[in-house]
Amino acid sequence: MATGRILGAVLAGGRSSRFGSDKALALMPDGRTLIDHAMAGLAPHVAQVVICGRAGGLPDRPAPDMGPLGGLNAALHHALAHGFDGVLTTGCDMPLYPADLPVALIGEGAAILKDQQLLGWWPATLAPDLDAHLAEANNRSIHGWLDRIGARVVEMPGLVLPNINRSADLANLSS
Ligand SMILES: Nc1nc2c(ncn2[C@@H]2O[C@H](COP(=O)(O)OP(=O)(O)OP(=O)(O)O)[C@@H](O)[C@H]2O)c(=O)[nH]1
């Protein structure tokens, strides 16, 4: 699938409560922010990178504070409205994006990397399904959404990816 028809989305809302401050702006050992790393990881694989769920980016849909699915829904609607086939997602707390992941994920239906549900591929046509899912009470869980759409799970054995939830996770990267 051509890069020109793929949107990249960095899910970047939430409370960073375990980290203790806005983790998107936390500095990596090279002096760049986590969110800069997340954007740079997606950029070679997509035509445009959007940020979902923070000031200056796309507002979550249908409302803020619904968790990462609100950010994904904003990205899916942007994709649908602007002629993208689908969306590759990552989190602002995931500084590494595997270069061979898009080829493994992109296909007919949605797909995620095993144990990393925010590293996914989501066809734009899923937007109405996610609207419906989020309109149902207590349906913010990603597992429920993955079950609903029958997402494929891709395995990349031996791949270990940092996920920054606490300040110690960042400190471990430098050591
Ligand atoms: N757009 C959007 N992204 C979110 C939202 N909640 C979490 N995220 C993103 O999803 C990823 C995983 O978030 P978590 O670490 O589970 O949650 P968090 O609220 O950021 O952090 P904690 O408060 O420590 O749980 C991160 O990249 C977050 O920025 C949300 O409501 N909207």
The ligand as an ORCA input file, in Angstrom:
! r2SCAN-3c Opt
* xyz 0 1
  N      -5.559     10.785     22.574
  C      -5.523     10.185     23.768
  N      -4.437      9.462     24.107
  C      -4.429      8.886     25.333
  C      -5.483      9.010     26.264
  N      -5.157      8.322     27.400
  C      -3.946      7.797     27.169
  N      -3.497      8.135     25.932
  C      -2.216      7.769     25.311
  O      -2.145      6.360     25.262
  C      -0.844      5.916     25.593
  C      -0.914      4.983     26.793
  O      -1.433      5.718     27.868
  P      -1.315      5.190     29.360
  O       0.115      5.187     29.774
  O      -2.063      3.915     29.486
  O      -2.145      6.279     30.163
  P      -1.722      7.734     30.630
  O      -2.987      8.400     31.089
  O      -0.910      8.432     29.589
  O      -0.767      7.487     31.874
  P      -1.185      6.997     33.364
  O      -1.989      8.120     33.974
  O       0.134      6.821     34.061
  O      -1.958      5.725     33.205
  C      -0.004      7.169     25.835
  O       0.667      7.457     24.635
  C      -1.039      8.225     26.148
  O      -0.591      9.524     25.778
  C      -6.628      9.803     25.887
  O      -7.607      9.982     26.632
  N      -6.586     10.344     24.626
*
